[in-house]
Amino acid sequence: LGLDEAIKDSIKRSRYVLLVFTGEWCRYCKEFDENVLHRSKFVSFVKDKFAYLRVDIPKNYYSAPINEYEQEAFKLRVKLDVETFPTIFILDRSGKPLVRSGYRRGSEDAWKRYLLKKVKYLQELEVLCRKIESAPSKQGALRIAVNALASHGKAPIPFLTFFAETVFAHSRLVEDKSMLQAALVLCAHTSCYKTRNR
């Protein structure tokens, strides 16, 4: 199947893993293949920006796997709770899912923009976590986290939630979750207000 190999490649090249669950029997998977995944420019884009893994799921995916590939695909599908196809993930260099998306109609350029935006957010998070880790004091780390949340008032609310959850999980700040949640609520309110008043 190649998840271990994809992760090794992502570590070697400092890239995220793009993981796509698909199936030859699936109408929307075929549409996604034709309009996006098999387009030469998109293939080049993925090779340049990600370690790529495609998992083809058999039509009878609830049945017992019949070969080694299907066994590995079944385990990965269950682990990531995939029930609809296609499903697209961006994984970190340890194999942890960071972004999950279902199928959305769009051109290869639209998908490139979507993925690049997600990667940009994830890279910002990595930088933020390094800043939190290197802050000279707990108070300094907390200030960095709150200011980072406040600076993302224009970001979509799902991203703000993901952003905050990542910060909450940070070992230096886990005890300050309530304060960071308050910052998230403020950011989400600001985001809604700006959206309504455009």
URKA-V518293 format. One record per pair of residues at least 12 apart in sequence whose C-alpha atoms are under 10 Angstrom apart, sorted by the first residue. I is the first residue (numbers start at 0). J is the second residue. D is the distance in whole Angstrom. If there is no record, write none. Layout:
i->I j->J d->D
i->I j->J d->D
//
This chain:
i->0 j->52 d->8
i->0 j->53 d->8
i->0 j->54 d->7
i->0 j->55 d->9
i->0 j->67 d->9
i->0 j->68 d->6
i->0 j->69 d->9
i->0 j->70 d->9
i->0 j->71 d->6
i->0 j->72 d->7
i->0 j->75 d->10
i->1 j->51 d->10
i->1 j->52 d->7
i->1 j->53 d->9
i->1 j->54 d->9
i->1 j->68 d->10
i->1 j->71 d->9
i->2 j->16 d->9
i->2 j->18 d->9
i->2 j->50 d->10
i->2 j->51 d->9
i->2 j->52 d->7
i->2 j->53 d->9
i->2 j->54 d->9
i->2 j->71 d->9
i->2 j->72 d->10
i->2 j->75 d->9
i->2 j->94 d->8
i->3 j->93 d->9
i->3 j->94 d->8
i->4 j->50 d->9
i->4 j->51 d->10
i->4 j->52 d->9
i->5 j->17 d->9
i->5 j->18 d->9
i->5 j->49 d->9
i->5 j->50 d->6
i->5 j->51 d->6
i->5 j->52 d->6
i->5 j->92 d->9
i->5 j->94 d->9
i->6 j->50 d->7
i->6 j->51 d->9
i->6 j->52 d->9
i->6 j->90 d->9
i->6 j->91 d->8
i->6 j->92 d->6
i->6 j->93 d->7
i->6 j->94 d->6
i->7 j->50 d->9
i->7 j->92 d->8
i->7 j->93 d->9
i->7 j->94 d->10
i->8 j->49 d->9
i->8 j->50 d->6
i->8 j->51 d->9
i->8 j->92 d->9
i->9 j->48 d->10
i->9 j->49 d->7
i->9 j->50 d->5
i->9 j->51 d->9
i->9 j->90 d->9
i->9 j->91 d->8
i->9 j->92 d->6
i->9 j->93 d->9
i->9 j->94 d->10
i->10 j->50 d->9
i->10 j->91 d->9
i->10 j->92 d->6
i->10 j->93 d->8
i->11 j->50 d->10
i->11 j->92 d->9
i->12 j->47 d->10
i->12 j->48 d->9
i->12 j->49 d->9
i->12 j->50 d->8
i->12 j->92 d->10
i->13 j->48 d->9
i->13 j->49 d->9
i->13 j->50 d->9
i->13 j->91 d->10
i->13 j->92 d->8
i->14 j->47 d->9
i->14 j->48 d->7
i->14 j->49 d->5
i->14 j->50 d->6
i->14 j->51 d->10
i->14 j->90 d->9
i->14 j->91 d->8
i->14 j->92 d->7
i->14 j->118 d->10
i->15 j->48 d->8
i->15 j->49 d->5
i->15 j->50 d->6
i->15 j->51 d->9
i->15 j->88 d->10
i->15 j->89 d->6
i->15 j->90 d->6
i->15 j->91 d->5
i->15 j->92 d->6
i->15 j->93 d->9
i->15 j->94 d->9
i->15 j->96 d->10
i->15 j->97 d->9
i->15 j->118 d->8
i->15 j->121 d->9
i->15 j->122 d->10
i->16 j->45 d->10
i->16 j->48 d->9
i->16 j->49 d->5
i->16 j->50 d->5
i->16 j->51 d->6
i->16 j->52 d->7
i->16 j->88 d->8
i->16 j->89 d->6
i->16 j->90 d->5
i->16 j->91 d->6
i->16 j->92 d->7
i->16 j->93 d->9
i->16 j->94 d->8
i->16 j->95 d->9
i->16 j->96 d->9
i->16 j->97 d->10
i->17 j->45 d->8
i->17 j->46 d->10
i->17 j->48 d->9
i->17 j->49 d->6
i->17 j->50 d->6
i->17 j->51 d->5
i->17 j->52 d->6
i->17 j->53 d->8
i->17 j->87 d->7
i->17 j->88 d->6
i->17 j->89 d->5
i->17 j->90 d->7
i->17 j->91 d->9
i->17 j->96 d->10
i->17 j->98 d->10
i->17 j->114 d->9
i->18 j->49 d->9
i->18 j->50 d->8
i->18 j->51 d->6
i->18 j->52 d->5
i->18 j->53 d->6
i->18 j->54 d->8
i->18 j->86 d->8
i->18 j->87 d->6
i->18 j->88 d->5
i->18 j->89 d->6
i->18 j->90 d->7
i->18 j->94 d->10
i->18 j->96 d->9
i->18 j->99 d->9
i->19 j->36 d->10
i->19 j->51 d->8
i->19 j->52 d->6
i->19 j->53 d->5
i->19 j->54 d->6
i->19 j->55 d->8
i->19 j->84 d->9
i->19 j->85 d->7
i->19 j->86 d->6
i->19 j->87 d->5
i->19 j->88 d->6
i->19 j->89 d->9
i->19 j->99 d->10
i->19 j->100 d->10
i->19 j->101 d->10
i->20 j->52 d->9
i->20 j->53 d->6
i->20 j->54 d->5
i->20 j->55 d->6
i->20 j->56 d->7
i->20 j->72 d->9
i->20 j->75 d->10
i->20 j->76 d->8
i->20 j->81 d->8
i->20 j->82 d->10
i->20 j->83 d->9
i->20 j->84 d->6
i->20 j->85 d->5
i->20 j->86 d->5
i->20 j->87 d->6
i->20 j->88 d->8
i->20 j->101 d->10
i->21 j->53 d->7
i->21 j->54 d->6
i->21 j->55 d->5
i->21 j->56 d->6
i->21 j->57 d->9
i->21 j->83 d->9
i->21 j->84 d->6
i->21 j->85 d->5
i->21 j->86 d->7
i->21 j->87 d->9
i->22 j->53 d->10
i->22 j->54 d->8
i->22 j->55 d->5
i->22 j->56 d->5
i->22 j->57 d->6
i->22 j->58 d->7
i->22 j->60 d->10
i->22 j->84 d->7
i->22 j->85 d->7
i->23 j->55 d->7
i->23 j->56 d->8
i->23 j->57 d->8
i->23 j->58 d->8
i->24 j->55 d->10
i->24 j->56 d->9
i->24 j->57 d->8
i->24 j->58 d->6
i->24 j->59 d->10
i->25 j->56 d->9
i->25 j->57 d->10
i->25 j->58 d->8
i->25 j->83 d->10
i->25 j->84 d->7
i->25 j->85 d->8
i->26 j->84 d->9
i->26 j->85 d->9
i->27 j->84 d->7
i->27 j->85 d->7
i->27 j->102 d->7
i->27 j->103 d->9
i->27 j->104 d->9
i->28 j->55 d->10
i->28 j->84 d->7
i->28 j->85 d->5
i->28 j->86 d->9
i->28 j->102 d->8
i->29 j->85 d->9
i->30 j->85 d->10
i->30 j->102 d->10
i->30 j->104 d->9
i->31 j->85 d->8
i->31 j->102 d->8
i->31 j->103 d->9
i->31 j->104 d->8
i->31 j->105 d->9
i->31 j->106 d->9
i->31 j->107 d->9
i->32 j->85 d->10
i->33 j->107 d->10
i->34 j->104 d->9
i->34 j->105 d->8
i->34 j->106 d->6
i->34 j->107 d->7
i->35 j->104 d->9
i->35 j->105 d->8
i->35 j->106 d->6
i->35 j->107 d->5
i->35 j->108 d->8
i->35 j->109 d->9
i->35 j->110 d->8
i->35 j->111 d->9
i->36 j->106 d->10
i->36 j->107 d->8
i->36 j->110 d->10
i->37 j->107 d->9
i->38 j->106 d->10
i->38 j->107 d->7
i->39 j->107 d->10
i->40 j->107 d->8
i->40 j->108 d->9
i->40 j->111 d->10
i->41 j->106 d->10
i->41 j->107 d->6
i->41 j->108 d->8
i->41 j->110 d->9
i->41 j->111 d->7
i->42 j->107 d->10
i->44 j->107 d->10
i->44 j->111 d->8
i->45 j->111 d->9
i->45 j->114 d->10
i->48 j->114 d->10
i->48 j->115 d->9
i->48 j->118 d->9
i->49 j->89 d->9
i->49 j->90 d->10
i->49 j->118 d->10
i->50 j->89 d->10
i->50 j->90 d->10
i->50 j->92 d->10
i->51 j->89 d->10
i->52 j->88 d->10
i->53 j->72 d->10
i->53 j->87 d->9
i->54 j->68 d->9
i->54 j->69 d->9
i->54 j->71 d->9
i->54 j->72 d->6
i->54 j->73 d->10
i->54 j->75 d->9
i->54 j->76 d->9
i->54 j->85 d->10
i->54 j->86 d->10
i->55 j->68 d->9
i->55 j->69 d->9
i->55 j->72 d->7
i->55 j->84 d->10
i->55 j->85 d->10
i->56 j->68 d->10
i->56 j->69 d->7
i->56 j->72 d->7
i->56 j->73 d->8
i->56 j->76 d->9
i->56 j->84 d->9
i->56 j->85 d->10
i->57 j->69 d->8
i->57 j->72 d->9
i->57 j->73 d->9
i->60 j->72 d->9
i->60 j->73 d->7
i->60 j->76 d->9
i->60 j->82 d->10
i->61 j->73 d->9
i->61 j->82 d->10
i->79 j->95 d->10
i->79 j->96 d->8
i->79 j->99 d->10
i->81 j->101 d->10
i->83 j->101 d->8
i->83 j->102 d->9
i->84 j->101 d->7
i->84 j->102 d->7
i->85 j->100 d->9
i->85 j->101 d->6
i->85 j->102 d->6
i->85 j->103 d->9
i->86 j->99 d->7
i->86 j->100 d->6
i->86 j->101 d->5
i->86 j->102 d->6
i->86 j->103 d->10
i->87 j->99 d->6
i->87 j->100 d->5
i->87 j->101 d->6
i->87 j->102 d->8
i->88 j->100 d->6
i->88 j->101 d->9
i->89 j->114 d->9
i->89 j->117 d->9
i->89 j->118 d->9
i->89 j->121 d->10
i->91 j->121 d->9
i->97 j->117 d->9
i->97 j->118 d->10
i->97 j->121 d->8
i->97 j->161 d->9
i->97 j->165 d->10
i->98 j->114 d->10
i->98 j->117 d->8
i->98 j->118 d->9
i->98 j->121 d->9
i->98 j->158 d->10
i->98 j->161 d->9
i->117 j->158 d->9
i->120 j->154 d->10
i->120 j->158 d->8
i->120 j->162 d->8
i->121 j->158 d->10
i->121 j->161 d->10
i->121 j->162 d->9
i->123 j->147 d->10
i->123 j->162 d->10
i->124 j->147 d->9
i->124 j->161 d->10
i->124 j->162 d->7
i->124 j->163 d->10
i->124 j->165 d->8
i->124 j->166 d->8
i->125 j->165 d->10
i->127 j->140 d->10
i->127 j->143 d->8
i->127 j->144 d->7
i->127 j->147 d->8
i->127 j->162 d->10
i->127 j->166 d->9
i->128 j->140 d->9
i->128 j->143 d->9
i->128 j->144 d->9
i->128 j->165 d->9
i->128 j->166 d->7
i->128 j->169 d->8
i->128 j->171 d->10
i->130 j->143 d->8
i->130 j->144 d->9
i->131 j->143 d->7
i->131 j->144 d->7
i->131 j->166 d->9
i->131 j->169 d->8
i->131 j->170 d->10
i->131 j->171 d->8
i->131 j->172 d->9
i->132 j->169 d->9
i->132 j->170 d->9
i->132 j->171 d->7
i->132 j->172 d->10
i->134 j->171 d->10
i->136 j->171 d->9
i->137 j->171 d->7
i->137 j->172 d->8
i->137 j->175 d->10
i->138 j->171 d->10
i->138 j->172 d->9
i->140 j->171 d->8
i->140 j->172 d->8
i->141 j->166 d->10
i->141 j->171 d->8
i->141 j->172 d->7
i->141 j->175 d->8
i->141 j->176 d->10
i->141 j->178 d->9
i->141 j->179 d->8
i->142 j->179 d->10
i->144 j->162 d->10
i->144 j->163 d->9
i->144 j->166 d->7
i->144 j->167 d->9
i->144 j->172 d->9
i->144 j->179 d->8
i->144 j->182 d->9
i->145 j->163 d->9
i->145 j->166 d->9
i->145 j->178 d->8
i->145 j->179 d->6
i->145 j->180 d->10
i->145 j->181 d->9
i->145 j->182 d->6
i->145 j->183 d->8
i->145 j->186 d->10
i->146 j->182 d->9
i->147 j->162 d->9
i->147 j->163 d->10
i->147 j->166 d->10
i->147 j->182 d->10
i->148 j->160 d->10
i->148 j->162 d->8
i->148 j->163 d->7
i->148 j->166 d->9
i->148 j->179 d->8
i->148 j->180 d->10
i->148 j->182 d->7
i->148 j->183 d->7
i->148 j->184 d->10
i->148 j->185 d->9
i->148 j->186 d->7
i->148 j->187 d->10
i->149 j->182 d->7
i->149 j->183 d->8
i->149 j->185 d->8
i->149 j->186 d->6
i->149 j->187 d->10
i->149 j->189 d->9
i->150 j->186 d->8
i->151 j->183 d->10
i->151 j->186 d->7
i->151 j->187 d->9
i->151 j->189 d->9
i->151 j->190 d->8
i->152 j->183 d->9
i->152 j->185 d->8
i->152 j->186 d->5
i->152 j->187 d->7
i->152 j->188 d->8
i->152 j->189 d->6
i->152 j->190 d->5
i->152 j->191 d->9
i->152 j->192 d->10
i->152 j->193 d->9
i->153 j->186 d->8
i->153 j->187 d->9
i->153 j->189 d->8
i->153 j->190 d->5
i->153 j->191 d->9
i->153 j->192 d->10
i->153 j->193 d->7
i->153 j->194 d->8
i->154 j->186 d->9
i->154 j->187 d->9
i->154 j->189 d->10
i->154 j->190 d->7
i->154 j->191 d->10
i->155 j->186 d->10
i->155 j->187 d->8
i->155 j->190 d->7
i->155 j->191 d->9
i->155 j->194 d->10
i->156 j->183 d->9
i->156 j->184 d->10
i->156 j->186 d->8
i->156 j->187 d->6
i->156 j->188 d->9
i->156 j->189 d->10
i->156 j->190 d->7
i->156 j->191 d->8
i->157 j->187 d->9
i->158 j->187 d->10
i->159 j->183 d->7
i->159 j->184 d->9
i->159 j->186 d->8
i->159 j->187 d->7
i->159 j->190 d->9
i->160 j->180 d->9
i->160 j->183 d->7
i->160 j->184 d->9
i->160 j->186 d->10
i->160 j->187 d->8
i->162 j->183 d->9
i->163 j->176 d->9
i->163 j->179 d->7
i->163 j->180 d->7
i->163 j->182 d->9
i->163 j->183 d->7
i->164 j->176 d->9
i->164 j->179 d->9
i->164 j->180 d->9
i->164 j->183 d->10
i->166 j->179 d->8
i->167 j->179 d->7
i->167 j->180 d->8
//
